[in-house]
Structures are given as C-alpha cells and as structure tokens.
C-alpha cells in the first residue's frame, strides 16, 4: 500500500471511530432520558436494568474515546513523518498533467 493511500485509510478509520463515539454519546443521552421518564412511571424492570445498561455504554464510550485519541495521534504522526502534504501536492500535479 502506498504511503498516501495508507494515510487516507487511517483518516477514514479516525472518522469512523468519531462516528462510533458520537453514536455512543447519543445512546447515553437516550438512556438517560428514559431513566428520567421512568421516575414518573416507576417501572421496576426499567429501574433495575437501565443503570447497568447506562454504565456499560459509558464504559464503551470511554474505551472508544481512548482508541480514537490513540489512533488520531498515530495518524497525525504518520502524516508528519511521511510529509503527507507534499505527497498530496505531488499527486495533484500528477493528476493535472495526466
């Protein structure tokens, strides 16, 4: 795999991890809303199970956030080390003259 292609794939993975992170945050918000609504409803099964679900999703969010930070840093380092900006410029020149 060429360096520029590898960098672009790494950037794509960072974006996908961001999407997963956003989805987990949305899940936490939705679960929280259900928990609040259940205060009035007082459904025992929801009262029993929702806090555990909330915690598991929060734990997943923390793990995803850590992975995202690690991989975003790795992607940035790879880009800096391999002078990706220059490679993109060269590719643009090559495409323009082809």
C-alpha positions as CSV (number, residue, x, y, z in Angstrom):
1,X,0.0,0.0,0.0
2,X,1.3,3.4,-1.0
3,X,2.0,5.9,1.8
4,X,-0.7,8.3,0.7
5,X,-3.3,5.5,0.4
6,X,-2.3,4.3,3.9
7,X,-2.7,7.8,5.3
8,X,-6.1,8.2,3.7
9,X,-7.3,4.9,5.1
10,X,-6.1,5.9,8.5
11,X,-8.0,9.2,8.2
12,X,-11.1,7.2,7.2
13,X,-10.8,5.0,10.3
14,X,-10.5,8.1,12.5
15,X,-13.7,9.4,11.0
16,X,-15.4,6.1,11.6
17,X,-14.3,6.0,15.2
18,X,-15.6,9.5,15.6
19,X,-19.0,8.3,14.3
20,X,-19.0,5.4,16.7
21,X,-18.1,7.8,19.6
22,X,-21.0,10.1,18.6
23,X,-23.4,7.1,18.5
24,X,-22.3,6.0,21.9
25,X,-22.9,9.6,23.3
26,X,-26.4,9.6,21.7
27,X,-27.1,6.2,23.3
28,X,-26.1,7.6,26.7
29,X,-28.4,10.6,26.3
30,X,-31.3,8.4,25.2
31,X,-30.9,6.0,28.1
32,X,-30.7,9.0,30.5
33,X,-34.0,10.4,29.1
34,X,-35.7,7.0,29.6
35,X,-34.3,6.9,33.1
36,X,-35.8,10.4,33.8
37,X,-39.1,9.4,32.3
38,X,-39.2,6.3,34.3
39,X,-39.0,8.3,37.6
40,X,-42.7,9.2,36.9
41,X,-43.6,5.9,35.6
42,X,-41.8,3.9,38.3
43,X,-41.5,0.7,36.2
44,X,-39.4,-1.7,38.3
45,X,-37.7,-3.6,35.4
46,X,-36.5,-0.3,33.8
47,X,-35.4,1.0,37.2
48,X,-33.4,-2.2,37.7
49,X,-31.8,-2.7,34.3
50,X,-31.3,0.8,32.9
51,X,-28.5,1.9,35.2
52,X,-26.5,-1.2,34.3
53,X,-27.0,-0.6,30.6
54,X,-26.1,3.1,31.1
55,X,-22.8,2.1,32.8
56,X,-21.9,-0.4,30.1
57,X,-22.5,2.1,27.3
58,X,-20.5,4.7,29.3
59,X,-17.6,2.2,29.7
60,X,-17.7,1.6,26.0
61,X,-17.6,5.3,25.2
62,X,-14.5,5.7,27.4
63,X,-12.8,2.8,25.6
64,X,-13.8,4.2,22.2
65,X,-12.6,7.7,23.1
66,X,-9.2,6.3,24.2
67,X,-8.8,4.3,21.0
68,X,-9.8,7.3,18.9
69,X,-7.3,9.6,20.7
70,X,-4.6,7.0,20.2
71,X,-5.3,6.4,16.6
72,X,-5.8,10.1,15.7
73,X,-2.4,10.8,17.2
74,X,-0.9,7.9,15.3
75,X,-2.4,9.1,12.1
76,X,-1.1,12.6,12.7
77,X,2.4,11.3,13.4
78,X,2.3,9.1,10.3
79,X,1.3,12.2,8.2
80,X,4.0,14.3,9.7
81,X,6.7,11.7,9.4
82,X,5.9,11.0,5.7
83,X,5.3,14.6,4.7
84,X,1.8,13.8,3.5
85,X,1.1,17.4,2.4
86,X,3.9,17.2,-0.1
87,X,2.7,13.8,-1.3
88,X,-0.8,15.3,-1.8
89,X,0.6,18.2,-3.8
90,X,2.6,15.8,-6.0
91,X,-0.5,13.7,-6.6
92,X,-2.5,16.7,-7.6
93,X,0.3,17.8,-10.0
94,X,0.4,14.2,-11.5
95,X,-3.4,14.1,-11.9
96,X,-3.4,17.6,-13.5
97,X,-0.7,16.6,-16.1
98,X,-2.2,13.2,-16.8
